[in-house]
Amino acid sequence: VVNFLLKLKGSARRLEKYGIYGLIPGAILLGMDGCAATAWVFGWDIRRSALLSGAGFVIIAIILQFSIIGILKVI
């Protein structure tokens, strides 16, 4: 756990300047568990951070789905 948190701390420094809204693109960089740990480390509101992390995950899923559909149309 300590190694995970130390590794996360380095990645989370990039998100710190954006605040809690950095969790939306942070879902790409850190994943859902990384976003949860980042919110815990910085002491952000758990409900709001879960909502923003989930929104980032949904946005990524939609983008990937559309890109897969586009690739299949080309093939």
MIDOSE-1310 file (N, C-alpha, C; in nm, 2 decimals, decimal comma, always signed):
residues 75
vvnf	+0,08/-0,12/+0,00/+0,00/+0,00/+0,00/+0,09/+0,13/+0,00; +0,19/+0,12/+0,08/+0,28/+0,24/+0,08/+0,34/+0,27/-0,05; +0,39/+0,17/-0,12/+0,45/+0,19/-0,25/+0,35/+0,24/-0,35; +0,23/+0,19/-0,34/+0,12/+0,24/-0,43/+0,09/+0,39/-0,41
llkl	+0,09/+0,43/-0,28/+0,06/+0,57/-0,24/+0,18/+0,66/-0,28; +0,30/+0,61/-0,27/+0,41/+0,69/-0,31/+0,42/+0,71/-0,46; +0,39/+0,61/-0,54/+0,38/+0,62/-0,68/+0,27/+0,71/-0,72; +0,16/+0,70/-0,66/+0,04/+0,78/-0,69/+0,07/+0,93/-0,66
kgsa	+0,14/+0,95/-0,55/+0,17/+1,09/-0,51/+0,24/+1,16/-0,62; +0,33/+1,10/-0,69/+0,40/+1,16/-0,80/+0,31/+1,19/-0,92; +0,22/+1,10/-0,95/+0,13/+1,12/-1,06/+0,02/+1,22/-1,02; -0,02/+1,22/-0,90/-0,12/+1,31/-0,86/-0,08/+1,46/-0,85
rrle	+0,05/+1,48/-0,85/+0,10/+1,62/-0,84/+0,06/+1,70/-0,97; +0,04/+1,62/-1,08/+0,00/+1,69/-1,20/-0,15/+1,73/-1,19; -0,23/+1,66/-1,12/-0,37/+1,69/-1,10/-0,40/+1,79/-0,99; -0,30/+1,82/-0,91/-0,32/+1,90/-0,79/-0,35/+2,05/-0,83
kygi	-0,29/+2,09/-0,94/-0,32/+2,23/-0,98/-0,46/+2,25/-1,03; -0,53/+2,14/-1,08/-0,67/+2,15/-1,13/-0,77/+2,13/-1,02; -0,72/+2,08/-0,90/-0,81/+2,06/-0,79/-0,89/+1,93/-0,81; -1,01/+1,93/-0,76/-1,09/+1,81/-0,77/-1,14/+1,78/-0,91
ygli	-1,15/+1,88/-0,99/-1,19/+1,86/-1,13/-1,08/+1,79/-1,22; -0,97/+1,78/-1,16/-0,86/+1,70/-1,23/-0,89/+1,55/-1,23; -0,99/+1,51/-1,15/-1,02/+1,37/-1,15/-1,09/+1,32/-1,28; -1,15/+1,41/-1,35/-1,21/+1,38/-1,48/-1,11/+1,33/-1,58
pgai	-1,00/+1,40/-1,61/-0,90/+1,35/-1,70/-0,81/+1,25/-1,62; -0,81/+1,26/-1,49/-0,73/+1,16/-1,40/-0,78/+1,02/-1,42; -0,90/+1,00/-1,46/-0,95/+0,86/-1,48/-0,87/+0,79/-1,59; -0,82/+0,87/-1,69/-0,73/+0,82/-1,79/-0,60/+0,78/-1,73
llgm	-0,54/+0,88/-1,66/-0,40/+0,86/-1,61/-0,39/+0,76/-1,50; -0,48/+0,77/-1,40/-0,47/+0,70/-1,28/-0,56/+0,58/-1,26; -0,67/+0,57/-1,34/-0,76/+0,47/-1,32/-0,86/+0,50/-1,21; -0,96/+0,42/-1,19/-1,06/+0,45/-1,09/-1,00/+0,44/-0,95
dgca	-0,91/+0,33/-0,92/-0,86/+0,32/-0,79/-0,76/+0,43/-0,76; -0,69/+0,48/-0,86/-0,60/+0,59/-0,84/-0,67/+0,72/-0,81; -0,78/+0,74/-0,87/-0,86/+0,86/-0,84/-0,92/+0,85/-0,70; -0,96/+0,74/-0,65/-1,01/+0,73/-0,52/-0,90/+0,75/-0,42
ataw	-0,78/+0,70/-0,44/-0,67/+0,72/-0,35/-0,62/+0,87/-0,35; -0,63/+0,93/-0,47/-0,59/+1,07/-0,48/-0,68/+1,16/-0,40; -0,81/+1,13/-0,42/-0,91/+1,21/-0,34/-0,89/+1,19/-0,19; -0,85/+1,07/-0,15/-0,83/+1,04/-0,01/-0,70/+1,12/+0,04
vfgw	-0,60/+1,11/-0,04/-0,47/+1,18/+0,00/-0,49/+1,33/+0,01; -0,56/+1,39/-0,08/-0,58/+1,54/-0,08/-0,70/+1,58/+0,01; -0,78/+1,48/+0,06/-0,88/+1,51/+0,16/-1,01/+1,58/+0,09; -1,03/+1,54/-0,03/-1,15/+1,59/-0,10/-1,27/+1,52/-0,06
dirr	-1,39/+1,58/-0,09/-1,52/+1,52/-0,06/-1,54/+1,39/-0,14; -1,57/+1,29/-0,07/-1,58/+1,16/-0,13/-1,69/+1,14/-0,23; -1,80/+1,20/-0,20/-1,92/+1,19/-0,30/-1,89/+1,27/-0,43; -1,84/+1,39/-0,41/-1,81/+1,47/-0,53/-1,69/+1,41/-0,61
sall	-1,59/+1,35/-0,54/-1,48/+1,29/-0,62/-1,53/+1,16/-0,69; -1,62/+1,09/-0,62/-1,67/+0,97/-0,69/-1,75/+1,00/-0,81; -1,83/+1,11/-0,80/-1,91/+1,16/-0,92/-1,82/+1,20/-1,03; -1,71/+1,28/-1,00/-1,63/+1,33/-1,11/-1,54/+1,21/-1,17
sgag	-1,50/+1,12/-1,08/-1,42/+1,01/-1,14/-1,51/+0,92/-1,23; -1,63/+0,90/-1,18/-1,73/+0,82/-1,27/-1,76/+0,89/-1,40; -1,77/+1,03/-1,39/-1,80/+1,10/-1,51/-1,68/+1,09/-1,61; -1,56/+1,09/-1,56/-1,44/+1,08/-1,64/-1,44/+0,94/-1,70
fvii	-1,47/+0,84/-1,63/-1,48/+0,70/-1,68/-1,58/+0,68/-1,79; -1,70/+0,74/-1,77/-1,80/+0,74/-1,87/-1,76/+0,81/-2,00; -1,70/+0,92/-1,99/-1,65/+1,00/-2,10/-1,55/+0,91/-2,18; -1,46/+0,85/-2,11/-1,36/+0,77/-2,17/-1,42/+0,65/-2,24
aiil	-1,52/+0,59/-2,18/-1,59/+0,47/-2,24/-1,66/+0,51/-2,37; -1,72/+0,63/-2,37/-1,80/+0,68/-2,48/-1,70/+0,70/-2,60; -1,59/+0,77/-2,57/-1,49/+0,80/-2,67/-1,43/+0,67/-2,73; -1,40/+0,57/-2,64/-1,35/+0,44/-2,69/-1,45/+0,37/-2,78
qfsi	-1,58/+0,38/-2,74/-1,68/+0,31/-2,81/-1,70/+0,37/-2,95; -1,70/+0,50/-2,96/-1,71/+0,57/-3,09/-1,59/+0,54/-3,18; -1,47/+0,53/-3,12/-1,35/+0,50/-3,20/-1,35/+0,36/-3,25; -1,40/+0,27/-3,17/-1,41/+0,13/-3,21/-1,51/+0,12/-3,33
igil	-1,63/+0,19/-3,32/-1,73/+0,18/-3,42/-1,67/+0,24/-3,55; -1,59/+0,35/-3,54/-1,53/+0,41/-3,65/-1,43/+0,32/-3,72; -1,35/+0,25/-3,64/-1,25/+0,15/-3,69/-1,32/+0,04/-3,76; -1,43/-0,01/-3,71/-1,50/-0,12/-3,77/-1,56/-0,08/-3,90
kvi	-1,61/+0,05/-3,91/-1,66/+0,10/-4,04/-1,56/+0,10/-4,15; -1,43/+0,14/-4,11/-1,32/+0,15/-4,21/-1,29/+0,01/-4,26; -1,29/-0,09/-4,17/-1,25/-0,23/-4,21/-1,36/-0,29/-4,29
